[in-house]
Amino acid sequence: MPPHPRESTDILISGGGVAGLMAASAFGAAGFSVICVDPAPPVTDARAEGADLRTTAFLQPAIRLMQEIGLWERLAPHATPLQIMRIVDAGGPAPEARQVHDFDAADLSDAPFGWNLPNWLLRRELLAHLGGLGNVSFRPGLGTAHVLTRETAALVRLSDGARVAARLLVAADGRNSPVRTAVGIGATTLRYGQKALAFAVTHPAPHGNVSTEVHRSGGPFTLVPLPDHAGRPCSAVVWMERGPEIRRLAALPRADFEAAMTERSARLLGPLTLASRLTVWPIISRIAERFSAERCALMAEAAHVVPPIGAQGLNMSLADLRLLRDLAAASPETLGSPAMLEHYHRSRWPDVRARVSGIDALNRASMAGMPVLREARAGLLQLLYSARPVRKGLMRLGMGTGSG
Ligand SMILES: Cc1cc2nc3c(=O)[nH]c(=O)nc-3n(C[C@H](O)[C@H](O)[C@H](O)COP(=O)(O)OP(=O)(O)OC[C@H]3O[C@@H](n4cnc5c(N)ncnc54)[C@H](O)[C@@H]3O)c2cc1C
């Protein structure tokens, strides 16, 4: 059989998860020709098998990027504002709140910290948005099979044998990125023996647009506000614990699971009722040794993975995307050049490494179950969130008004 003719494009995005689809929207809006491939077609219905039931809390810098690329208008009607971030230490003998720290976005500006959106809905709206961009071709069912880079282009073979030459190959193909492996970039991984359950709950008390992290041991239990469900206040939950405990919890009969999660939430919103399936996510930290190679940029989980603490994961990914988009748009003729890619790597890697280290420390502190470490952890939380300059610094980091 004769080989497929080679197709040329400005940008090939390997991976159509939330990050890859966002990248396709951003580069499409900037006028580049874009092909985005993913072997797994996106699941866009919450009830369907394989739906991603996590939610993403988008912080202000991410919102600004989505506004610039014309996405936010479509997403805003589905988003719930995050006005207050509440950190609760429930590390005493009984699972009761013993220290509560509130950070109010009103202390910084009249905008909320960010907005929360379900991941399955993000995929649905991103696909609809991409359908209106003539210069973007999304090809579900196709993966990146082979990568060869040259000075002038990345030469990619797709899983159906098609061949693509791209001036820039963007790896957004997840934590085990095939492109990262193909271009020979290693990664450092920190393991915790921890997993997360992600699901939705309803509760009698309104959430008041407060996002709450409850710390005890094993990892944080986080409630993030969602729109009402079946006429009742509703929140997304991420519950992190050691692997065997997650397996035990996931196997409990529904009533026992509801009792366990209500206790673990320190009853802050009253008795919790399960409003979705449970989904299980492995927790690691990982950072690629470099974020670029010849004609190739790594972004999102292909470049960095963090435990879901402080809503950093996808927000860091959108910071990757913003810089790539800005560099590409500032000088379209040098798209994918060594200078552009070196700038990207040098700017993003130190910032990401600092955040990976900080979130790793917070996760280990939250996992610690021994009383002495519990005290130390409460002290760390106190220091991080209450000492005014540190607190302001952290808040600015989230709000994107600082140097981070
Ligand atoms: C429980 C939990 C809660 C979270 N909450 C938040 C939050 O509130 N805020 C936040 O900012 N972040 C959050 N995160 C992090 C965030 O969800 C992730 O950063 C994000 O979903 C990862 O997106 P991604 O597109 O990089 O990776 P993925 O979603 O893994 O997408 C990678 C894609 O690449 C595709 N792929 C694989 N192989 C190939 C191939 N050969 N060719 C092409 N494509 C390929 C896969 O099919 C997949 O669709 C959370 C994470 C967890 C675990």
PDBQT file of the ligand as one rigid body, heavy atoms in Angstrom, charges set to zero:
ROOT
HETATM    1  C1  LIG A 501      -9.633  14.214  41.848  1.00  0.00    +0.000 C 
HETATM    2  C2  LIG A 501      -9.009  15.350  41.083  1.00  0.00    +0.000 A 
HETATM    3  C3  LIG A 501      -9.540  16.653  41.187  1.00  0.00    +0.000 A 
HETATM    4  C4  LIG A 501      -8.952  17.727  40.487  1.00  0.00    +0.000 A 
HETATM    5  N1  LIG A 501      -9.438  19.010  40.647  1.00  0.00    +0.000 NA
HETATM    6  C5  LIG A 501      -8.813  20.053  40.033  1.00  0.00    +0.000 A 
HETATM    7  C6  LIG A 501      -9.255  21.425  40.228  1.00  0.00    +0.000 A 
HETATM    8  O1  LIG A 501     -10.215  21.707  40.950  1.00  0.00    +0.000 OA
HETATM    9  N2  LIG A 501      -8.587  22.417  39.573  1.00  0.00    +0.000 N 
HETATM   10  C7  LIG A 501      -7.530  22.168  38.761  1.00  0.00    +0.000 A 
HETATM   11  O2  LIG A 501      -6.943  23.105  38.206  1.00  0.00    +0.000 OA
HETATM   12  N3  LIG A 501      -7.106  20.886  38.525  1.00  0.00    +0.000 NA
HETATM   13  C8  LIG A 501      -7.723  19.844  39.155  1.00  0.00    +0.000 A 
HETATM   14  N4  LIG A 501      -7.278  18.559  38.952  1.00  0.00    +0.000 N 
HETATM   15  C9  LIG A 501      -6.262  18.318  37.940  1.00  0.00    +0.000 C 
HETATM   16  C10 LIG A 501      -6.925  18.253  36.558  1.00  0.00    +0.000 C 
HETATM   17  O3  LIG A 501      -8.088  17.453  36.574  1.00  0.00    +0.000 OA
HETATM   18  C11 LIG A 501      -5.943  17.676  35.569  1.00  0.00    +0.000 C 
HETATM   19  O4  LIG A 501      -4.841  18.552  35.538  1.00  0.00    +0.000 OA
HETATM   20  C12 LIG A 501      -6.526  17.609  34.180  1.00  0.00    +0.000 C 
HETATM   21  O5  LIG A 501      -7.751  16.946  34.108  1.00  0.00    +0.000 OA
HETATM   22  C13 LIG A 501      -5.558  16.831  33.332  1.00  0.00    +0.000 C 
HETATM   23  O6  LIG A 501      -5.824  17.171  32.061  1.00  0.00    +0.000 OA
HETATM   24  P1  LIG A 501      -4.895  16.712  30.851  1.00  0.00    +0.000 P 
HETATM   25  O7  LIG A 501      -5.676  17.146  29.664  1.00  0.00    +0.000 OA
HETATM   26  O8  LIG A 501      -3.498  17.154  31.022  1.00  0.00    +0.000 OA
HETATM   27  O9  LIG A 501      -4.801  15.111  30.962  1.00  0.00    +0.000 OA
HETATM   28  P2  LIG A 501      -5.884  13.999  30.608  1.00  0.00    +0.000 P 
HETATM   29  O10 LIG A 501      -7.248  14.407  31.011  1.00  0.00    +0.000 OA
HETATM   30  O11 LIG A 501      -5.325  12.719  31.158  1.00  0.00    +0.000 OA
HETATM   31  O12 LIG A 501      -5.875  13.959  29.033  1.00  0.00    +0.000 OA
HETATM   32  C14 LIG A 501      -4.867  13.335  28.283  1.00  0.00    +0.000 C 
HETATM   33  C15 LIG A 501      -5.487  12.821  27.016  1.00  0.00    +0.000 C 
HETATM   34  O13 LIG A 501      -4.447  12.278  26.192  1.00  0.00    +0.000 OA
HETATM   35  C16 LIG A 501      -4.990  11.201  25.490  1.00  0.00    +0.000 C 
HETATM   36  N5  LIG A 501      -3.945  10.328  24.939  1.00  0.00    +0.000 N 
HETATM   37  C17 LIG A 501      -3.351   9.238  25.516  1.00  0.00    +0.000 A 
HETATM   38  N6  LIG A 501      -2.515   8.660  24.639  1.00  0.00    +0.000 NA
HETATM   39  C18 LIG A 501      -2.552   9.410  23.499  1.00  0.00    +0.000 A 
HETATM   40  C19 LIG A 501      -1.913   9.319  22.236  1.00  0.00    +0.000 A 
HETATM   41  N7  LIG A 501      -1.046   8.321  21.928  1.00  0.00    +0.000 N 
HETATM   42  N8  LIG A 501      -2.170  10.258  21.288  1.00  0.00    +0.000 NA
HETATM   43  C20 LIG A 501      -3.041  11.277  21.565  1.00  0.00    +0.000 A 
HETATM   44  N9  LIG A 501      -3.695  11.383  22.730  1.00  0.00    +0.000 NA
HETATM   45  C21 LIG A 501      -3.444  10.469  23.690  1.00  0.00    +0.000 A 
HETATM   46  C22 LIG A 501      -5.893  10.500  26.507  1.00  0.00    +0.000 C 
HETATM   47  O14 LIG A 501      -6.868   9.689  25.871  1.00  0.00    +0.000 OA
HETATM   48  C23 LIG A 501      -6.499  11.699  27.236  1.00  0.00    +0.000 C 
HETATM   49  O15 LIG A 501      -7.766  12.068  26.730  1.00  0.00    +0.000 OA
HETATM   50  C24 LIG A 501      -7.833  17.478  39.651  1.00  0.00    +0.000 A 
HETATM   51  C25 LIG A 501      -7.313  16.177  39.530  1.00  0.00    +0.000 A 
HETATM   52  C26 LIG A 501      -7.867  15.124  40.262  1.00  0.00    +0.000 A 
HETATM   53  C27 LIG A 501      -7.264  13.740  40.163  1.00  0.00    +0.000 C 
ENDROOT
TORSDOF 0
